[in-house]
Structure formats: C-alpha cells, structure tokens
Amino acid sequence: LELLQVRMTQEKAEALTIREAKTAEVTAQFTAAKVQADTLLQQSLNDCHNQGSGN
C-alpha cells in the first residue's frame, strides 16, 4: 500500500506539471492569436474610417 501511495503521489505531481505546461502553451497561443486579430481589426477600422468622405 505504501508503494501505491508513493506512485500515486508521483503521478499526481507529473499530471500537475503537464497541466501547467499545457495551460501556459494554450495561453501563449491565445495571446498571439488575439494580438493578430486585434491588429487586423484595427487596420480594418482604419481603412473604413479613412475613405476621405469628409464626415
């Protein structure tokens, strides 16, 4: 039983490490995609409002 307890503790620690790494990876990818989308949106808004209509 002691061996099972030790192994369970090890596996739990490994799972938490993997979870943290994957969470960081997803967060970084989301942030990069958001920056790209925000840039594209801003460019589109600038193009839309800079048509020289004089309004």
Rosetta constraint file for C-alpha pairs under 8 A:
AtomPair CA 1 CA 5 HARMONIC 6.23 0.50
AtomPair CA 2 CA 6 HARMONIC 6.25 0.50
AtomPair CA 3 CA 7 HARMONIC 6.14 0.50
AtomPair CA 4 CA 8 HARMONIC 6.00 0.50
AtomPair CA 5 CA 9 HARMONIC 6.20 0.50
AtomPair CA 6 CA 10 HARMONIC 6.27 0.50
AtomPair CA 7 CA 11 HARMONIC 6.12 0.50
AtomPair CA 8 CA 12 HARMONIC 6.06 0.50
AtomPair CA 9 CA 13 HARMONIC 6.24 0.50
AtomPair CA 10 CA 14 HARMONIC 6.23 0.50
AtomPair CA 11 CA 15 HARMONIC 6.07 0.50
AtomPair CA 12 CA 16 HARMONIC 6.21 0.50
AtomPair CA 13 CA 17 HARMONIC 6.23 0.50
AtomPair CA 14 CA 18 HARMONIC 6.22 0.50
AtomPair CA 15 CA 19 HARMONIC 6.05 0.50
AtomPair CA 16 CA 20 HARMONIC 6.14 0.50
AtomPair CA 17 CA 21 HARMONIC 6.26 0.50
AtomPair CA 18 CA 22 HARMONIC 6.10 0.50
AtomPair CA 19 CA 23 HARMONIC 5.97 0.50
AtomPair CA 20 CA 24 HARMONIC 6.14 0.50
AtomPair CA 21 CA 25 HARMONIC 6.20 0.50
AtomPair CA 22 CA 26 HARMONIC 6.13 0.50
AtomPair CA 23 CA 27 HARMONIC 6.04 0.50
AtomPair CA 24 CA 28 HARMONIC 6.09 0.50
AtomPair CA 25 CA 29 HARMONIC 6.23 0.50
AtomPair CA 26 CA 30 HARMONIC 6.02 0.50
AtomPair CA 27 CA 31 HARMONIC 6.08 0.50
AtomPair CA 28 CA 32 HARMONIC 6.22 0.50
AtomPair CA 29 CA 33 HARMONIC 6.17 0.50
AtomPair CA 30 CA 34 HARMONIC 6.02 0.50
AtomPair CA 31 CA 35 HARMONIC 6.17 0.50
AtomPair CA 32 CA 36 HARMONIC 6.30 0.50
AtomPair CA 33 CA 37 HARMONIC 6.10 0.50
AtomPair CA 34 CA 38 HARMONIC 5.94 0.50
AtomPair CA 35 CA 39 HARMONIC 6.10 0.50
AtomPair CA 36 CA 40 HARMONIC 6.25 0.50
AtomPair CA 37 CA 41 HARMONIC 6.07 0.50
AtomPair CA 38 CA 42 HARMONIC 6.09 0.50
AtomPair CA 39 CA 43 HARMONIC 6.18 0.50
AtomPair CA 40 CA 44 HARMONIC 6.16 0.50
AtomPair CA 41 CA 45 HARMONIC 6.13 0.50
AtomPair CA 42 CA 46 HARMONIC 6.07 0.50
AtomPair CA 43 CA 47 HARMONIC 6.16 0.50
AtomPair CA 44 CA 48 HARMONIC 6.10 0.50
AtomPair CA 45 CA 49 HARMONIC 6.15 0.50
AtomPair CA 46 CA 50 HARMONIC 5.90 0.50
AtomPair CA 47 CA 51 HARMONIC 6.83 0.50
